[in-house]
Amino acid sequence: MAAAEGWRSAHGIAEQSEAMTELIRLGLLSEIAKIFWLVSDKTPEKVSQLADSAMSDLNSPTLQKLVQTE
């Protein structure tokens, strides 16, 4: 809980529950990015670069194949 409070305070978030939601969302996005890089056989970039490029890769053919349903 101390980490959430620190995150909340550092980013000017009003409610602790909002800070927890944001931390969980960021954690899930990080895990999704790791799986994407593993499946697409790419070498993971530095974390800061990965965050910048992850959104542009969401429309990649590899990811589209992963989420297609029959």
C-alpha atoms as an extended CHARMM CRD file, in Angstrom:
* protein
*
        70  EXT
         1         1  MET       CA              0.0000000000        0.0000000000        0.0000000000  PROA      1               0.0000000000
         2         2  ALA       CA              2.9550000000        2.3130000000        0.5770000000  PROA      2               0.0000000000
         3         3  ALA       CA              3.8800000000        2.0040000000       -3.1120000000  PROA      3               0.0000000000
         4         4  ALA       CA              0.3600000000        2.9800000000       -4.1520000000  PROA      4               0.0000000000
         5         5  GLU       CA              0.4320000000        5.9370000000       -1.7810000000  PROA      5               0.0000000000
         6         6  GLY       CA              3.7940000000        7.0340000000       -3.1910000000  PROA      6               0.0000000000
         7         7  TRP       CA              2.4760000000        6.6970000000       -6.7500000000  PROA      7               0.0000000000
         8         8  ARG       CA             -0.6680000000        8.6450000000       -5.8330000000  PROA      8               0.0000000000
         9         9  SER       CA              1.3130000000       11.4120000000       -4.1870000000  PROA      9               0.0000000000
        10        10  ALA       CA              3.9470000000       11.6770000000       -6.9310000000  PROA      10              0.0000000000
        11        11  HSD       CA              1.3760000000       11.8950000000       -9.7170000000  PROA      11              0.0000000000
        12        12  GLY       CA             -1.1600000000       14.1150000000       -7.9820000000  PROA      12              0.0000000000
        13        13  ILE       CA             -3.8950000000       11.4950000000       -7.9870000000  PROA      13              0.0000000000
        14        14  ALA       CA             -6.7210000000       12.3460000000       -5.5930000000  PROA      14              0.0000000000
        15        15  GLU       CA             -7.8990000000        8.8790000000       -4.5170000000  PROA      15              0.0000000000
        16        16  GLN       CA             -5.8250000000        5.8720000000       -3.4860000000  PROA      16              0.0000000000
        17        17  SER       CA             -8.2200000000        3.5640000000       -5.3520000000  PROA      17              0.0000000000
        18        18  GLU       CA             -7.5320000000        5.5210000000       -8.5450000000  PROA      18              0.0000000000
        19        19  ALA       CA             -3.7840000000        5.1060000000       -7.9780000000  PROA      19              0.0000000000
        20        20  MET       CA             -4.2440000000        1.3460000000       -7.4890000000  PROA      20              0.0000000000
        21        21  THR       CA             -6.2780000000        1.1260000000      -10.6990000000  PROA      21              0.0000000000
        22        22  GLU       CA             -3.5590000000        2.9730000000      -12.6120000000  PROA      22              0.0000000000
        23        23  LEU       CA             -0.7880000000        0.7650000000      -11.1990000000  PROA      23              0.0000000000
        24        24  ILE       CA             -2.7130000000       -2.3890000000      -12.1030000000  PROA      24              0.0000000000
        25        25  ARG       CA             -3.3880000000       -1.0850000000      -15.6180000000  PROA      25              0.0000000000
        26        26  LEU       CA              0.2940000000       -0.2850000000      -16.1430000000  PROA      26              0.0000000000
        27        27  GLY       CA              1.2970000000       -3.6950000000      -14.8240000000  PROA      27              0.0000000000
        28        28  LEU       CA             -1.0950000000       -5.4620000000      -17.1790000000  PROA      28              0.0000000000
        29        29  LEU       CA              0.1320000000       -3.4310000000      -20.1470000000  PROA      29              0.0000000000
        30        30  SER       CA              3.7020000000       -4.3510000000      -19.2380000000  PROA      30              0.0000000000
        31        31  GLU       CA              2.8420000000       -8.0610000000      -19.1310000000  PROA      31              0.0000000000
        32        32  ILE       CA              0.9710000000       -7.8510000000      -22.4450000000  PROA      32              0.0000000000
        33        33  ALA       CA              3.9950000000       -6.1750000000      -24.0400000000  PROA      33              0.0000000000
        34        34  LYS       CA              6.3330000000       -8.8950000000      -22.7290000000  PROA      34              0.0000000000
        35        35  ILE       CA              4.1240000000      -11.6330000000      -24.1920000000  PROA      35              0.0000000000
        36        36  PHE       CA              3.8450000000       -9.7930000000      -27.4940000000  PROA      36              0.0000000000
        37        37  TRP       CA              7.6240000000       -9.5010000000      -27.8030000000  PROA      37              0.0000000000
        38        38  LEU       CA              8.0590000000      -13.1700000000      -26.8890000000  PROA      38              0.0000000000
        39        39  VAL       CA              5.5010000000      -14.3690000000      -29.4350000000  PROA      39              0.0000000000
        40        40  SER       CA              6.7360000000      -12.1020000000      -32.2080000000  PROA      40              0.0000000000
        41        41  ASP       CA             10.3530000000      -13.2360000000      -31.6960000000  PROA      41              0.0000000000
        42        42  LYS       CA             11.5810000000       -9.6900000000      -31.1730000000  PROA      42              0.0000000000
        43        43  THR       CA             14.2680000000       -8.7700000000      -28.7000000000  PROA      43              0.0000000000
        44        44  PRO       CA             12.7290000000       -6.6390000000      -25.9350000000  PROA      44              0.0000000000
        45        45  GLU       CA             13.7900000000       -3.0210000000      -26.0780000000  PROA      45              0.0000000000
        46        46  LYS       CA             14.6380000000       -0.8860000000      -23.1090000000  PROA      46              0.0000000000
        47        47  VAL       CA             11.5780000000       -0.2770000000      -20.9620000000  PROA      47              0.0000000000
        48        48  SER       CA             11.3170000000        3.3920000000      -21.9410000000  PROA      48              0.0000000000
        49        49  GLN       CA             11.4970000000        2.5610000000      -25.6370000000  PROA      49              0.0000000000
        50        50  LEU       CA              9.0540000000       -0.3080000000      -25.2500000000  PROA      50              0.0000000000
        51        51  ALA       CA              6.4430000000        1.9750000000      -23.7160000000  PROA      51              0.0000000000
        52        52  ASP       CA              6.7700000000        4.3720000000      -26.6560000000  PROA      52              0.0000000000
        53        53  SER       CA              6.5240000000        1.6900000000      -29.3180000000  PROA      53              0.0000000000
        54        54  ALA       CA              3.9270000000       -0.6110000000      -27.7320000000  PROA      54              0.0000000000
        55        55  MET       CA              0.9530000000        1.4400000000      -28.8630000000  PROA      55              0.0000000000
        56        56  SER       CA              2.0860000000        1.5430000000      -32.4960000000  PROA      56              0.0000000000
        57        57  ASP       CA              2.5740000000       -2.2360000000      -32.4610000000  PROA      57              0.0000000000
        58        58  LEU       CA             -0.9990000000       -2.9250000000      -31.3500000000  PROA      58              0.0000000000
        59        59  ASN       CA             -2.1540000000       -2.9920000000      -34.9700000000  PROA      59              0.0000000000
        60        60  SER       CA              0.6100000000       -5.3250000000      -36.1550000000  PROA      60              0.0000000000
        61        61  PRO       CA             -0.3480000000       -8.4150000000      -38.1930000000  PROA      61              0.0000000000
        62        62  THR       CA              1.2410000000      -10.6780000000      -35.5640000000  PROA      62              0.0000000000
        63        63  LEU       CA             -0.9320000000       -9.2860000000      -32.7920000000  PROA      63              0.0000000000
        64        64  GLN       CA             -4.0160000000       -9.3350000000      -35.0100000000  PROA      64              0.0000000000
        65        65  LYS       CA             -3.4720000000      -13.0780000000      -35.5770000000  PROA      65              0.0000000000
        66        66  LEU       CA             -3.2010000000      -13.6030000000      -31.8260000000  PROA      66              0.0000000000
        67        67  VAL       CA             -6.5720000000      -12.0220000000      -31.1280000000  PROA      67              0.0000000000
        68        68  GLN       CA             -8.5320000000      -13.4390000000      -34.0630000000  PROA      68              0.0000000000
        69        69  THR       CA            -11.3240000000      -15.8580000000      -33.2690000000  PROA      69              0.0000000000
        70        70  GLU       CA            -12.8220000000      -18.3700000000      -35.6320000000  PROA      70              0.0000000000
